[in-house]
Amino acid sequence: MMNVADQKERIDQLLIKKCSVVKVPGMALMVAKDGETIYKHFYGYRDVDRELPVDQDTIFGVASITKSLAALAVMQLEDANKLSVDDPVIKWLPEFKTPKNQYRDDIKIKHFLSHTSGLPGMNAVNRARALSKAKDPDGEYLSGKEAVALSQEPVRNVVELMNAMAETDYELLGPPGTMFNYSNEGFAMLQEIIERASGKPLIHYMKEHIFEPLGMTRSVFRTAELHTFDNVTELYAYTHGKTDVFHSPFWWDVSDIYTNGSLKTSATDLMRYLEVYRLGGTVNGEKIISEASLKKMMTVPAVTPNGRGYGSGLQIDTHHGIDFIGHGGSIKGVSSHMKVIPKHGLTSVVLINLMEVDSENLLMTALTECLQMPMPDLTTLPSITLDDLHIYTGTYQSQEGEQLDITMEEDHLVMFTNHLQINLKPIERDRLITPSGDMIVFIRDDEDRIKGVFKGLRYIPKLT
């Protein structure tokens, strides 16, 4: 068995190599067992120009890791008998509408928590974020003119977001509970439910019921508050094609909507937060959430077409019979991931100041070395021959802005996304993988025609 010093050196070298290849400016990664840090690695700089290093207290954005805190707040309110996750959404949000009231009465809070409401990819949250993008000198370069133009139809809060959704022509993907699709709009609406059920602004509620009990003293939602802290990261972005990295300091906010991705925090604070999941809901003698509610959060109501489990604001994946519970996040200047392995008492986080880095892979590199188990590797799956690959070609696009172009080049499929060209290998009918092991699953309609593709945690409909 490898000794601790040799193991640390091996993990260090693996992470340094991977960070160097993808040009990470700065990273904080921590792993703890039973609440005690057993491994940490701080790579690069929070400010490259001034060569200011990253440490465990550097504040980063965490993007969609925020969703787990929103889910925790909802479950706390259920513990307090102020709401039930089985409540119809319209009990709390009578303004919420669906086209022709399709399934409107059937959508419950639990469906927003698990991304199973049937909402497709939409642009309402993008309209809220567009206000920041329009002020960012790099906004048009990073997002395109169309994304910035959405600022002309501003969405500033959840009520305006619901109005924007009501004006949008769309169809739900299916009855609530039957189809998983990652929905930022669903989690945005949870903010208004939390505020109405608790009688408090979300930021005040989170501070009182999560940050203060857990000792999270370097955690905020509003960018405007960052100037009150020292040791805050700068933000960086890839040039098109990921050929280089440049300093792009402007933060992207989602107006006054915080629940789907606005948290800024440090690795130390995030590790304090993860004690909730390791310890069954009670931390430092204070019950943050009941064990029953925590178990409900970790229960998987639906598995995605590409095999990922999702509970309430938490991903639940299983490798070698071990459950890994966590979430990731990605937005300009942010790649993040957190994982808890209750069976082994392990908690872990990784925070990076650059978007589109495979942060989960970096964290799993450290975790699998700590557990001395092999990394999950789908790339070794054998390729199969399909009679007709042309049926998968075309443009896939959602109102949220996700777009894939899939074409044939000689005898194989190629996917173009985010200025990148990615080869696809078929491993079975309608299931293909990328060279990095990401599963791409094509979805058929009742007439056996390809109607969309499932990539990551999102369903993207086919246009052509």
C-alpha positions, 0 to 999 in steps of 0.5 A, a space after each residue: 500500500 502506498 504511504 501518505 507522502 507518496 500518495 500525495 506526491 502522485 496526486 499532486 503530479 496528476 493534478 499539475 499535469 491536468 491543470 497545465 494541459 487545460 491552462 487553469 489559472 488557479 485552483 483550490 482542491 480539498 479532501 477531508 476524512 471524518 472532518 479532517 483534511 487529508 489532502 489539499 492542492 492549491 494550484 496557480 494564481 487567483 490573480 495571474 498578473 500580480 502572481 497572487 496565489 490561491 489558498 483555502 480561503 480564496 473566494 471563487 464563484 461556484 455557479 450551480 453548486 448553489 442549487 444544493 443550498 436552495 434545495 436544503 433551504 426548501 427541505 428546512 422549510 418542510 421540516 418547519 412545517 412551512 411547506 411540503 415538497 408535495 405542494 403544487 407549485 401554484 399554491 405558492 406561485 399562482 402567477 406561474 403559467 404553462 402553455 394552455 395550462 398544460 400540467 400546470 396543476 400537477 407540477 409540484 415543488 419536488 419536481 423543481 427540486 429534481 428537474 423533472 417538472 417537464 420544463 424544456 430549456 428556456 431563455 428566461 434566466 438568460 434574459 436575467 443574466 443578459 443585463 450583466 453580459 451587456 455591461 461586460 466588455 467581453 460579453 459579446 465575444 464570450 456569448 454572442 450578440 444574441 445573448 447580449 441583445 436579450 438585455 433589451 427585454 430585462 428580467 430582474 426578479 422571479 416575478 418578471 421571470 415568470 412573466 417572461 415564461 408566460 409569454 414564451 411559446 413552448 411545450 412541456 417535455 412530458 407529464 411531471 416526474 417522467 422526464 429529466 431536464 436541467 432547468 435553471 428556471 425551475 430553481 429560480 422559481 424556488 427562490 420565490 417559494 422560499 421567500 414566501 414560505 419563510 417570510 424573509 428575503 432569500 439572502 437573509 434566510 440563507 445567512 440565518 439558517 445556513 451560513 451562520 450555523 455552519 460558520 460560513 463567514 466568506 460566503 455571499 450571493 451578491 457580487 456587490 459584496 465582494 469588495 468587502 473581502 480580501 483574497 477574492 479571485 479574478 476571473 478568466 476565460 478561454 479564447 475561442 477554440 480554447 487556444 489561450 486564456 485571458 483575464 476577464 474580470 467582470 462577474 455575470 449576475 442573474 439580476 436579483 435571482 440567486 438560487 440557481 448559481 450566484 453563490 461565491 465562497 471559499 473552499 474552507 466554507 464549502 467544506 464546512 457546508 458539506 459536513 451537513 451531508 456527511 453527518 446526517 444533518 446535524 453539525 456542531 450539535 445544531 440540527 441543520 436539517 432532519 435525517 429524514 429530509 436529508 434522505 429525501 434529498 439524496 433519493 433519486 426520483 429519476 435517472 437521466 438517459 445517460 445514466 446520471 442520478 439526481 435527487 433534490 439539488 444533488 447529483 447521486 452517482 455510483 462507482 464500484 458500488 460506492 455512492 458519490 453525492 454532489 454537484 458541479 457548476 460552470 459559468 464565466 470564470 467558474 468551474 466547480 465541483 463538490 462530492 461527499 462519499 458518506 460510506 467513507 466519511 469523505 468530503 471534497 471540493 474543487 474551485 477553479 477561476 476558469 469556465 469549461 474545465 472538467 472540474 469533476 474529473 480533477 476532483 475524481 482524480 484526487 478522490 479515486 487516488 485517496 480511495 485507491 480505486 480506478 477512475 470510471 472510464 467509458 472511453 474503453 467501451 468497444 465501438 459498434 457498427 451502426 447501419 445508418 449514422 446519418 440519422 443523428 446528423 443535424 442541428 440541435 438547439 434549445 431556447 436556453 442557448 445550447 446548440 450542437 451541430 452534428 455532421 458526418 466526416 468520412 465514416 464517423 460522426 463529429 459534434 461541434 459545440 462551444 467552438 470545439 470539434 468532438 468525435 463521437 463513437 457509437 457504443 450501442 443504438 442511440 448512445 455515443 461517447 466523446 473521447 473524454 468519456 461523456 455519454 451522448 444519448 439520442 431520443 426518439 419520438 413515437 414514430 422512431 425518428 430522432 427528436 433530440 439529444 441528451 448531453 450532460 444534464 440537458 435535453 436539446 431538441 433537434 431542429 433539422 
